[in-house]
Amino acid sequence: MVIAHFSGRSRLDACPGALQVHAAADGGLARVRVPGGRLTTSQLRELAGAASTYGSGVIELTSRANVQVRGLGEGGGFAARMAAAGLLPSATHERIRNVLASPLTGLDGGGITDVGPLISELDRHLCARPALAALPGRFMFALDDGRGDVAGLGADATILPTGPDEAAVVLAGVDGGLRVLLDAAVRALLTAAEEFLAELAAQQITAWRIGELEDGPARVAARMRARSGEYPPLPGHDPARAAGTAASAAPLRLRPVGLGPVGVVERPRASADRRVALGVAVPLGRLTSAQAELLAGLASCGELRLTPWRGMVLPRLDRKEVAGTAARLAEAGLVTDPASPWIGVTACTGRPGCAKSLADVRADATLAITSVRNEPADSGTLPVHWAGCERRCGRPRGRVADVVATGDGYRLDLDGRSLACADIEETAAAMTAARGEL
Ligand code: SF4
């Protein structure tokens, strides 16, 4: 998103980390970065144990495929456990390791290339460059494998493969024609981050994102083009322009796509590997320690993937066992049915974690969804976001039905129309109608 005439943030970014804990109304809030959403089963168990020992016992999944734990007290016990689990590899760079990646990459034959190896390469180089510790904690990278699922989620610097060897570099959602060899993709993302910092210094404002700079995407792209000599030439492009970056004929159009994988994901028929992946939705992105332990126990390949839709993917499950796995997850309150009314419903923190909130939005959203559970109508694919005040923190990108607490109930906003709802019953009915497109 480009913010026109943005005159600068009035304060420095105070995004929480595992070490830089935010004092929320319900205690300390620590956020742990999980590049590409990749977690080992032992890391998930450590998170579950540490959330129970030091916090509220709940792991919250974020829209950047990171995790956070609330209700922490004084002391560094939580951070020490995260460091021991390999989830805090750099004290100086912990808050800048915001890396989205296509959650199904390498699992289902989708996309153009498996971006899995690029996640660790990017993370390693990010942490190794001292100057990049100055990036704001909101700055975000995305590695899309070519299917376009994370390219439209508003990262500052995105790689989107456009062919087997070539990728577009998209800045703040704007395709300015930058193209690089896939082999140079990580280098291009690092260059984008460096040039964001250079442009930020030149403009002498406080900004957290490329889109917040004056003419940010174009100016950062111009700076990157000036460094194109550092890149190998792109085959088939004008050598005068294509030493690393080139002008594209038609800009790519990027937009948010889908609500994330839910249910069994097959491999292509031709694949010799007959294992499947299972997409799991986590209601309102809140995972109890017991649910996390269960997921870790069922992830037979030793790895899980967090998604930017606040869900998880269990990779490489035995096809014969996947129905039993899904049943156990459903018993524990997790969702593997793509038609579930929980799909696409998000909520801000609300009460008691946020002092600004006019309601306990998560409890109210749960009541509303539970009350429509037996409705015969399809719950639809329109995302619904519940918020405790007009700030609407955590609102997904794109077209969304907003359910906003007013102090006298809720108000549902969609496409410029508003409907006041006095109680949860009315709000649930309005939400169901909106998802059925009114
Ligand atoms: S939207 Fe309002 S109530 Fe919800 S977390 Fe943000 S500031 Fe708090």
Residues whose N, C-alpha, C, O or C-beta is under 5 A from the ligand:
A	BS01	SF4	C348 T349 G350 C354 K356 S357 A387 G388 C389 R391 R392 C393
